[in-house]
Amino acid sequence: MSAQEQADRIRDQVRQRYAGIVRQREADCCDSSACCSDSASPAVEHAQRLGYSAEEACCVPDGANLSLGCGNPIAIASLQPGEVVLDLGSGAGFDCFLAARAVGETGHVIGVDMTPEMITRARENAAKSGYGYVEFRLGEIEHLPVADGQVDLIMSNCVINLSPDKRAVFAEAYRALKPGGRLAIADTVATAPLPEEVRADMAYWSACISGSAVMAELEEMLSDAGFEQISIRPIDESRELISEWAPNSRAEDYIVSATIMAVKP
């Protein structure tokens, strides 16, 4: 299998998994206990484990919080009114809607996702809730549908690990940012080499495990793309959460969530 065929296989697996999550959540929301309107719902509880407040988890449109992610990029974004924000792998729009509260109507928020079902859900959420300054674009994060130098901040929540070409992701992020623009990313990183049987398993890829790069690799990729002020900070407390993703994989032994920050000079 060629490298391109392998990359396409990974993307297809990821796309199928997350399309399935949207369909499952639509079925679950026939039961109001599964939706975000309940402050004690599983979705809100999951968001709080990731570092969001209960108020943040509940203030977004119903159906935007799909209990995904491995951290809270909003907490490290230092967003200001009027800024332009780009979310890589925006899903149903959870982080986009939180960012929109921070940048206000003078700002602009763009979500990019490669799964049509996610984009449809996110656009419906934006339309129902009157977020006219939030938009969602179908596309791959290795080929961003965004013009050069348009964005103040790029955020992402546990998505870049899913990409088979992370160097392309960071190169595209650098291109889309304005000079002085910044990254605020929550993602998984490897603290030890992954077993080959785990790395080769497509189910583990789409579960945010197999594609996790080691920290030194990530730092090198960010530097090669042109970023400066690079900071990668592991969150050891995340191992308990990660252990629940694939209980038989022992993923918590070799991956951990981290905050990743960098600046385009």
N, C-alpha and C positions, 0 to 999 in steps of 0.2 A: 504494500500500500504506500503510495506517495505521500509526501508531507501535506500536499494540498488535499488529497482524499481524506487523510486523517483529520485535518482541520475541519473539513466539511462534515465529517461524521460527528465530531464533537459538537459543532454548532447545531446540527440536526437533533442530537440527543438533548441538548440544553433547551432548544426551542420547544421540543415535545414535552419536556418535563414542566416547563413553566406555563405552557398553554393548558396543560392538564390541571395545574394549580388554580388557574382562573376558573376553569369549568367546575372544579370541585368546590371552590369558595362560593360560586353562584348557587350551587345546590345546597351548601351549608346554610346560606343566608335565608333560606326558607324558614330556618329556626333562628329567631332573633338572638338567642344566646350566643350565636357564633359571630355576630356582627359587632361593629365598633361602637354602636350606640350605648352599649352596656359597659360601664367603667370597670366592671369585674370580668369582662369577657376574656377568653384566651388570647385574642389579638392584642388587647391592651396589656395583659400580663406579660406577653412575650416582648412587646416594645419596652416595657419597663426593665426587663432583664437586660436589654441592649443599651440602656442608659437614657431612654426617653422618659419624660414625666407622664403621669396619667393624663394630664391636661393636653399635652402634645399628642398623645396617642388617640385622644377622643375628638380633637378639634378638626380633624381632616374629614372629608366626605366619606360616608359609609361605603365600604368596599375598597377604599384606597390602601388600608392596612391589611396586607395579606400574610402577616406574621413571617416575613422574610428578613434577611439581613443578618449581620454579625456585629453591628456596632451602631453608633450614632454620629454620622458625619456632620450633622447640623451643629453639634456641640463644639466642633473644632473649626467651623467655617468662618466665624467672625463676620457674618453677613451684615451689610449696611444698606439702608434705603437707597433705591435707585440702581442697585447693581444688577448685572446680567449673570444668571446662573445656568449652568448646564449639568444635568444629571445623567451619568452614564449607566444604562441599564435601569431605567426609571420605573419599570414595573407598572403597577396601577396608580402610581403618582404620590405615594406617601411622603417621601422626602421633598418632592417638588412642592407640594402644598404647604409643608412646613417652611420651606425656603421662601415661598410667596408671602407668607405672613411677615417675614423679616425684611424683604426688599420692598414690599408695598407696591402700590399701583404705578409708581414711577419706575419700578424695576421690571424685569422680564425673566421668566423661568422657562427653560427648554428641557424637556425630557426626551431621551433617545432610548429606544428599545427595539430589539430585532424580532420580538414575538407579536404578531398582529393582534392576538387576543388581549395582550396586555395594553397595547396602544388603544384599542377600542374601549376597554374598561376605563383607562385613564382619561380619555377624551370625554366619555360620558360623565365621569366624576367632575371634570372641570366645567362642563356645560351646565350640569345640574346645580352646581354650587356657585356659579357666577365668577369663576376665575378667568377673566378675559385676558389677563397678562401671563397666563401659563399655557404653554402649547406642548404637544407631544408629536414627535416625528419618528417614523419607522426607519430604522437603519441599524447597521452594525457599528459597534464602538471602534472597530479598526478602520472604519471608513465613515467618519462623522458627517452627517448632513448639515454642516455648520460652516459659515464662511470664515476666512482667516481673521484672527485678531478681534473677535467679537465678544469675548466672554471674560468677565471678571473672576469668576470662581467655577471650577469644575469639582463636582462631588460624585461619589459613587459608594454604594453600600453592598459589599460582598458580591461583586460582579466581575471585576477584572480578573480574578482567579479563574473564571470560566472561559476566558479567551485563550485560544491556542496560539495567539500572536500578540503577546503583551507589549513587545517593542513597538508594534504598529499602534497600539492603543495610546502609549505615552507620546509617540511622535505626533499623533493626531490631536491629543490633548494640548500639546505644546503649540501646535499650529493654531488651534482655535482660541487660545488665550490671548488677551491683550498683554503687552509688556507690563510686568508687575503683577500679572494674574497669578492665581494660586490654585493648588490642589488641596482638597480636604476629603480623604478617602478612608473608609473603613473596609478592611478586607482580611482574608486569611493569608497567613504566611507560614512557611515551613521552618521549623526549628531543627529539623533533622531530615535526612534523605528519606523520601517516601518509599516503602516497599514496592518493587516493580509490579507485583500483582495488583496493588491498589492503584498505582499510576495508570495502568493499562485498562482499568475497569471503567467503562463508560458511565455506569450508574454512579460511581464515586466522583467522576468528573462533574456531572450535573448536580451533585450534592455539595459542591464547593470544597471538595477535598483534594482530588487528584491534581488539579491545576494550580495548587498553591506553590508559589515560587519561594525559594529561600531568601532571607532578608538581604544578603550580600548581592544576590542576582538582581533583586528589585532596585536596590540602590544604584547598581551599575546601569541598569536600563534607564532609570530616571536621569542619571547624570549624562549618559550618552544622548538622550533626547534633548538635553540642554538645560535641564532644571538645576536650580541651586537651592540652598537652605533645606536640604532633604532631611526629613526626620521620620524614622520608622520606629514606633513604640509598641512592643507586644503587650497584650493584656492577658496576663496569666489566668485571671479569674474566668476567662472565656472558655477554658478547657471543659468545664462542666457542661456548658451549652453544646459545645462541639461533640461531646461524647454521645449526645442524643441524636445527632444527624444520621449516623450509621453505626449502631451499637456494636456490631461485630467487627468493625474495621480497626478499632483502637486508634482512631484518627487523633484523639486528644494527646496521644503520645508524641506526635510529630507535627501537628499544626496548631496554630493559635490565632485569635483575632488580633489585629493591630490597627493603630491609627497611622496613616501615611500622609505627610504634608510636604509640600515643595512649592517653589516660586519660580516663575519665568522671569528672568532678569530684564 
